Amino acid sequence: MELVLLNAIRWFFRVLIYLLLGRAVLSWFVHGSYGSSTLLRIYDLCVELTEPFVAPCRKLLSRYNTGMFDFSVLLAFFLIQIIERVVLLITAKVLL
């Protein structure tokens, strides 16, 4: 049972990471003339699912002048990986 819970936690965080990567890559294509309606729908879904994680990072980074670059997705990516490791470590210690 412990292994199932640990795998579910890993799976959840992997999906978040892939959604963030999809959001970052698709943002290059949906705003230009390359954007199709299917890509736009996929991008909107990625944004909708990842915005609760990216918005606090964007708010934090707004204090610093990063110019025209938005590093909030990159910061969210790193924070999610750190949180994943902490949660897995705590869960493994509690369960075992």
C-alpha positions in Angstrom: 0.0 0.0 0.0 2.9 2.3 0.8 4.3 1.9 -2.6 1.0 2.7 -4.3 0.8 6.0 -2.4 4.4 7.0 -3.2 3.9 6.2 -6.9 0.7 8.2 -6.9 2.5 11.2 -5.4 5.3 10.8 -8.0 2.8 10.5 -10.8 0.9 13.7 -9.7 4.1 15.8 -9.6 5.3 14.3 -13.0 2.0 15.4 -14.6 2.4 18.9 -13.2 6.0 19.1 -14.6 4.8 17.9 -18.0 2.0 20.4 -18.0 4.5 23.2 -17.2 6.7 22.1 -20.0 3.8 21.9 -22.4 2.7 25.4 -21.3 6.2 26.8 -21.9 6.7 25.2 -25.3 3.2 25.8 -26.6 3.5 29.5 -25.6 5.9 30.0 -28.4 3.5 28.7 -31.0 -0.1 29.8 -30.1 0.5 33.5 -30.2 1.9 33.7 -33.7 0.6 32.7 -37.0 1.4 29.1 -36.2 -1.4 28.7 -33.7 -4.2 26.4 -34.6 -7.4 26.0 -32.7 -6.3 22.6 -31.4 -3.0 23.9 -30.1 -4.8 26.8 -28.5 -7.2 24.5 -26.7 -4.3 22.4 -25.4 -2.4 25.5 -24.3 -5.5 26.9 -22.5 -5.9 23.6 -20.7 -2.2 23.7 -19.6 -2.5 27.2 -18.5 -5.7 26.5 -16.6 -4.2 23.5 -14.7 -0.9 25.2 -13.9 -1.9 28.7 -13.2 -2.5 28.0 -9.4 1.2 27.1 -9.2 2.5 29.8 -11.6 0.6 32.8 -10.3 2.3 32.9 -6.8 5.7 32.6 -8.5 4.8 35.5 -10.9 3.7 37.6 -7.9 6.9 36.8 -6.1 9.0 37.7 -9.2 7.1 40.9 -9.8 9.1 42.4 -7.0 12.3 42.1 -9.1 12.8 43.7 -12.4 13.2 40.8 -14.9 12.5 43.0 -17.9 10.4 41.4 -20.6 11.1 37.9 -19.4 8.7 35.9 -17.3 10.6 33.4 -15.2 7.5 32.3 -13.2 7.1 29.0 -15.0 10.7 28.2 -14.5 10.5 29.1 -10.8 7.3 27.0 -10.5 9.1 24.1 -12.2 11.9 24.1 -9.6 9.6 24.6 -6.7 7.4 21.7 -7.7 10.5 19.5 -7.9 11.6 20.5 -4.5 8.2 20.1 -3.0 7.9 16.7 -4.6 11.1 15.5 -3.0 10.1 16.9 0.4 6.7 15.3 0.3 8.1 11.9 -0.9 10.7 12.0 1.9 8.1 12.8 4.6 5.7 10.3 3.3 8.3 7.5 3.1 9.4 8.2 6.7 5.8 8.2 8.0 4.8 5.0 6.1 7.9 3.0 6.7 
